[in-house]
Amino acid sequence: MTGPTGLRKVLTDRNSGLYLSGVVVSGFGSTAMSLVAGMWVKELTGSSSVAALATFCVWLPTLFGPAVGVVADRTQRRTLLIATNVAMAVLLLPLLAVRSADGLWILFAVMIVYGISTVLQDAAEAALVTAAVPAELRGDFNGLRMTANEGMKLVAPLAGAALFAARGGFSVALLDAATFLAAAAAFACIRVSEPPVGRPGRESWAAQTVEGARYLWRHPLLRRLVLAGGSVMLLSGLNAAAVYAVVDSGLHRDAAFVGVLYTFQGIGSMLGGLTAGALMRRMSEPAFSAAGIAVFSLGVVLRATSSTGLALAGSVLIGVGLPCGLISALTAVQRETPENLLGRVAATANTFLFGPSVVAQGVGAGLVAVVDHRLLLGAVGAGGVVTTVWCLAGSRRQPLRPAVPEEDVRQASASPSDG
């Protein structure tokens, strides 16, 4: 099956098309709102540090993904997605009351719940894919979903900023609420047969949370893919922290040129997502992940030069390579995880994949102040090479099926009430 054929089948499959429509519409509103939240705080307080807290509130719940993922394994995933999107549309309405700095507590509270809902929806969406999308199309689907998300990052920030400038933050909140309702409608139209949800056993919430993490850690393929993806996301956080130094000290351009670099990176991510499915049919997941990390590393090194052309080319390569580790890990999680554990395992994987980037950006901001950005980017590139070799070496030694105790797999697959 060629790449275009795979993509065409995804787009013409009813469930896949509706699923992508929901993700794209919701992603547009969420991307715009996440950006505008910081701008809104900045306008009301004049403080950049307080404005940064708005973004932090959205990302903070990612660190608690394994616990949030339990909900996705205790509810019908389609029903959960519909209910969560409708609830978020309602939850955004209190933002209409934020007219001064005195109302910022409302905005921060909403952003924290916003982040929790994002983690919950990511887990439910990853689990729903296994029921809604044929197995042979999941690589293409996950790549296309990544492409759609990156496309939203190119369009939504501009639209959100323009609407904020013209009508204020409450207008963006209304837009986001409308996109949540549209996403709920798209998920409601999906025709899917999900297995019945078992009644929770006697295990505590903590024990159920650990069960998902334990399955992920004991599965050699998933563990290696998730750790490799988390490593490259950590490196990407360091790379992102250095981007202003690249533009200023390296390329001698205004800060606005950062937007140009990110635009080229977004274009690269879209290209990478469109070709992911075809490549994954010809390569194992570890090999695909390793190849992407190697391309990312080359792009980082090119950014360290003083050439604008090479820096732009490097941004495209970063965009092409960075999503590969995420796509390969997510696709493997969907294939290798028992249905009743999928929400928890997917949420745990997302925590390990995206959590390091949040930490690295804070660490990188401190390093840029004391280390030449070229040395930092060189170290990031070297780290990428090490991760590439480690990912490839492990794929030659381990089976593609889960090497976990047979009893654990049997219990996870056959006893929903115990999971």
C-alpha positions in Angstrom: 0.0 0.0 0.0 1.5 3.3 -1.0 1.5 6.4 1.2 -1.2 8.3 -0.8 -3.4 5.3 -0.9 -3.1 4.9 2.9 -3.9 8.5 3.4 -6.8 8.4 1.0 -8.3 5.4 2.8 -8.1 7.3 6.1 -9.8 10.3 4.7 -12.6 8.3 3.0 -13.2 6.1 6.1 -16.2 7.5 7.8 -15.0 7.0 11.4 -11.5 8.2 10.6 -12.8 11.3 8.9 -15.2 12.2 11.7 -12.5 11.6 14.3 -10.0 13.8 12.5 -12.7 16.5 12.1 -13.3 16.5 15.9 -9.5 16.6 16.6 -8.9 19.4 14.1 -11.8 21.6 15.2 -11.0 21.2 18.9 -7.3 21.6 18.2 -7.9 25.0 16.5 -9.8 26.4 19.4 -7.4 24.9 22.1 -4.3 26.3 20.4 -5.8 29.7 20.0 -7.0 29.8 23.6 -3.7 28.5 25.1 -1.9 31.4 23.4 -4.5 34.0 24.2 -4.6 33.1 27.9 -1.1 34.3 28.3 -1.7 37.4 26.3 -4.8 38.1 28.3 -2.9 37.9 31.6 -0.2 40.1 30.2 -2.7 42.7 29.2 -4.3 42.8 32.6 -1.2 42.6 34.8 1.7 43.9 32.6 3.8 41.0 34.0 5.4 38.5 31.7 6.1 36.0 34.5 2.5 36.0 35.6 1.5 35.5 32.0 3.7 32.5 31.7 1.8 30.9 34.6 -1.3 30.6 32.3 0.6 28.3 30.0 2.1 26.4 33.0 -1.4 25.8 34.3 -2.4 24.1 31.0 0.7 21.9 31.0 0.9 21.0 34.7 -1.8 18.2 34.6 0.4 16.4 32.0 2.5 15.3 35.0 -0.5 13.5 36.5 -1.5 11.7 33.3 -1.3 8.2 34.7 -3.9 9.0 37.4 -6.2 10.9 35.0 -6.0 8.0 32.5 -7.8 5.7 34.9 -11.0 7.6 34.1 -10.6 6.7 30.4 -10.5 3.0 31.3 -13.7 3.2 33.5 -15.9 4.9 30.9 -17.0 4.4 27.3 -14.4 6.4 25.4 -16.8 7.9 22.8 -19.2 8.9 25.6 -16.4 10.4 27.6 -15.2 12.5 24.7 -18.6 13.8 24.0 -19.3 14.7 27.6 -15.8 16.2 28.2 -16.1 18.5 25.1 -19.6 19.7 26.1 -18.4 20.3 29.7 -15.4 22.3 28.5 -17.7 24.5 26.3 -19.7 25.3 29.5 -16.6 25.7 31.7 -15.2 28.4 29.4 -18.2 30.7 29.9 -17.0 32.0 33.3 -14.1 33.6 31.5 -16.6 36.2 30.2 -16.5 37.7 33.7 -12.8 38.3 33.6 -12.5 42.0 33.1 -9.7 43.0 35.4 -6.7 41.5 37.4 -9.1 40.7 40.2 -10.7 38.0 38.1 -7.5 36.3 37.1 -8.2 33.5 39.6 -11.1 32.4 37.4 -8.8 32.3 34.3 -6.1 30.2 36.1 -8.7 27.8 37.6 -10.2 27.3 34.1 -6.8 26.7 32.6 -5.9 24.0 35.1 -9.2 22.2 34.4 -8.5 22.8 30.7 -5.2 21.0 31.1 -6.9 18.1 33.0 -9.5 17.8 30.2 -6.7 17.8 27.6 -4.9 14.9 29.3 -8.2 13.0 29.7 -9.2 13.6 26.1 -5.8 12.5 24.8 -6.1 9.2 26.7 -9.7 8.6 25.5 -8.9 9.5 21.9 -5.9 7.2 21.8 -8.0 4.4 23.2 -11.0 5.1 20.9 -8.7 4.8 17.8 -8.4 1.1 18.3 -12.2 0.7 18.0 -12.8 3.4 15.3 -9.8 3.0 13.0 -8.7 -0.2 11.2 -5.4 -1.5 12.4 -3.7 -1.2 9.0 -4.6 2.5 8.8 -3.4 3.6 12.3 0.1 4.6 11.2 -1.4 6.8 8.4 -4.0 8.0 10.8 -1.6 9.0 13.6 0.6 10.7 11.0 -2.3 12.6 9.6 -3.5 13.6 13.0 0.0 14.9 13.7 -0.1 16.8 10.4 -3.5 18.3 11.3 -2.3 19.4 14.8 0.8 21.1 13.3 -1.4 22.8 10.7 -3.5 24.2 13.4 -0.3 25.6 15.1 0.3 27.6 11.9 -3.2 29.0 11.6 -4.7 29.2 15.1 -2.2 31.5 16.8 -2.6 34.1 14.2 -6.4 33.9 14.2 -6.5 33.9 18.0 -4.2 36.9 18.3 -6.1 38.8 15.7 -9.5 38.1 17.4 -8.0 39.0 20.8 -6.7 42.3 19.5 -10.1 43.1 17.9 -12.6 41.8 20.4 -10.7 40.8 23.6 -10.1 37.5 25.4 -13.7 36.7 26.0 -14.4 36.5 22.3 -11.6 33.8 22.0 -13.2 31.9 24.9 -16.6 31.9 23.0 -14.8 30.7 19.8 -13.1 27.9 21.8 -16.5 26.9 23.4 -18.0 26.7 19.9 -15.1 24.4 18.7 -15.6 22.1 21.7 -19.3 21.8 20.8 -18.4 21.0 17.2 -15.9 18.4 18.3 -18.6 16.8 20.5 -20.9 16.6 17.5 -18.2 15.0 15.4 -17.5 12.3 18.1 -21.3 11.7 18.5 -21.6 10.8 14.8 -18.8 8.1 15.0 -20.2 4.6 14.7 -18.2 2.4 16.9 -18.7 -0.8 19.0 -16.8 -0.5 22.2 -16.5 -3.5 24.6 -18.5 -3.1 27.8 -16.8 -1.4 30.7 -16.1 -3.6 33.7 -17.1 -2.6 37.2 -14.1 -1.3 39.2 -12.5 -3.8 41.4 -11.4 -3.4 45.0 -8.0 -1.8 44.0 -7.5 1.8 45.0 -7.1 4.5 42.5 -3.4 4.5 43.1 -3.2 0.8 42.4 -5.1 1.1 39.2 -2.8 4.0 38.2 0.3 1.9 38.8 -1.1 -1.0 36.8 -0.9 1.0 33.6 2.6 2.3 34.4 3.7 -1.3 35.3 2.4 -2.7 32.0 4.2 0.0 30.0 7.5 -0.5 31.9 7.5 -4.3 31.6 6.8 -4.2 27.9 10.3 -3.9 26.3 9.2 -2.4 23.0 6.9 0.2 24.5 9.3 1.1 27.2 12.1 1.7 24.7 9.9 3.7 22.3 8.4 5.9 25.1 11.8 6.5 26.7 13.3 7.4 23.3 10.4 9.7 22.5 10.7 11.3 25.9 14.4 11.8 25.4 14.0 13.6 22.1 11.3 15.8 23.6 13.6 16.7 26.4 16.2 17.6 23.8 13.6 19.6 21.8 12.8 21.6 25.0 16.5 22.6 25.2 16.5 23.4 21.5 13.3 25.6 22.0 14.9 27.4 24.9 17.8 28.5 22.6 15.7 29.7 19.7 15.9 33.4 20.7 19.6 33.2 21.1 19.8 31.6 17.6 17.9 34.5 16.1 19.7 37.2 18.0 23.4 36.1 18.4 23.5 33.6 15.6 21.5 35.1 12.8 21.5 38.7 14.0 17.9 39.2 13.3 14.9 40.7 15.2 13.0 38.5 17.6 10.1 38.3 15.2 12.2 36.0 13.1 11.5 33.3 15.6 8.0 33.0 14.1 9.6 32.3 10.7 11.7 29.5 12.2 8.6 27.9 13.8 6.7 28.3 10.6 9.3 26.3 8.7 9.4 23.8 11.5 5.6 23.4 11.3 5.8 22.8 7.6 8.4 20.1 8.3 6.1 18.4 10.8 3.3 18.4 8.3 5.5 16.7 5.7 6.7 14.2 8.3 3.2 13.3 9.4 2.0 12.8 5.8 4.7 10.3 5.1 4.7 8.5 8.4 2.2 5.8 7.5 4.0 4.7 4.4 7.4 4.7 6.1 6.1 2.7 9.1 4.9 0.0 6.7 8.5 -0.5 5.6 10.3 0.0 8.9 9.9 -1.3 12.4 8.8 1.3 15.0 12.2 1.5 16.7 13.9 2.1 13.3 11.3 4.7 12.3 11.8 6.5 15.6 15.6 6.3 15.4 15.5 7.7 11.8 13.4 10.6 13.0 15.7 11.4 15.9 18.7 11.4 13.6 17.0 13.8 11.3 16.0 16.0 14.3 19.7 16.0 15.5 21.0 17.1 12.1 18.4 19.9 12.0 19.5 21.1 15.5 23.2 21.2 14.4 22.2 23.3 11.3 20.4 25.8 13.5 23.7 26.4 15.3 25.3 27.9 12.2 25.2 31.6 11.3 23.6 31.0 7.9 19.9 31.9 7.6 19.4 29.4 4.9 20.9 26.5 6.9 18.9 27.6 10.0 15.7 27.5 7.9 16.6 24.1 6.5 17.4 22.9 10.0 14.0 24.0 11.2 12.3 21.9 8.5 14.4 18.9 9.4 13.6 19.4 13.1 9.9 19.5 12.1 10.2 16.3 10.0 12.1 14.3 12.6 10.6 15.3 15.9 7.1 13.8 15.5 8.5 10.4 14.4 9.2 9.2 18.0 5.7 10.4 19.1 3.9 8.7 16.2 5.8 5.4 16.5 5.3 5.2 20.3 1.6 6.0 20.1 1.0 3.5 17.3 2.8 0.8 19.2 0.8 1.6 22.4 -2.5 1.3 20.5 -1.4 -2.1 19.1 0.3 -3.7 22.0 -1.9 -2.7 24.9 -5.0 -4.7 26.2 -8.2 -2.7 25.6 -9.1 -2.2 29.3 -5.6 -0.8 30.1 -5.3 1.4 27.0 -6.5 4.7 28.6 -4.0 4.4 31.5 -1.1 3.2 29.4 -1.7 6.0 26.8 -1.9 8.7 29.5 1.3 7.3 31.1 3.0 7.3 27.8 2.0 10.9 27.2 3.4 11.9 30.5 6.8 10.4 29.7 6.7 11.8 26.2 5.7 15.4 26.9 6.6 16.0 30.5 10.4 16.2 29.8 9.9 19.0 27.4 8.2 21.2 30.0 11.1 20.7 32.4 13.8 21.1 29.7 12.5 24.5 28.6 12.9 25.8 32.2 16.4 24.3 32.5 17.3 25.5 29.0 16.3 29.1 29.8 18.9 29.1 32.6 21.6 27.4 30.5 21.2 29.9 27.6 22.1 32.7 30.1 25.5 31.1 30.9 26.3 28.9 27.9 26.9 29.8 24.3 23.9 28.7 22.3 26.1 26.9 19.8 27.6 24.7 22.5 24.1 24.0 23.8 22.7 23.0 20.4 25.8 20.9 19.8 25.2 19.0 23.0 21.5 18.6 22.0 22.6 17.2 18.6 25.1 14.8 20.3 22.3 13.7 22.7 20.1 12.9 19.7 22.8 10.7 18.1 23.2 8.8 21.4 19.4 8.3 21.6 19.3 7.1 18.0 22.0 4.5 18.5 20.3 3.3 21.8 16.9 3.0 20.1 18.3 1.0 17.2 20.5 -1.3 19.4 17.5 -2.2 21.5 15.3 -3.1 18.5 17.7 -5.8 17.5 17.6 -7.6 20.8 13.9 -7.6 21.8 10.8 -9.1 20.3 8.0 -6.9 19.0 5.4 -8.6 21.2 5.1 -7.8 24.9 7.7 -9.7 27.0 5.6 -9.3 30.2 4.6 -12.1 32.5 1.9 -14.2 30.8 -0.3 -14.0 33.9 -0.3 -10.1 33.8 -1.3 -10.1 30.1 -4.1 -12.7 30.7 -5.5 -10.8 33.7 -5.3 -7.4 31.8 -7.1 -8.9 28.8 -9.7 -11.0 30.5 -10.6 -9.2 33.8 -11.8 -5.7 33.1 -13.1 -5.4 36.7 -9.6 -6.0 38.0 -7.8 -3.5 35.7 
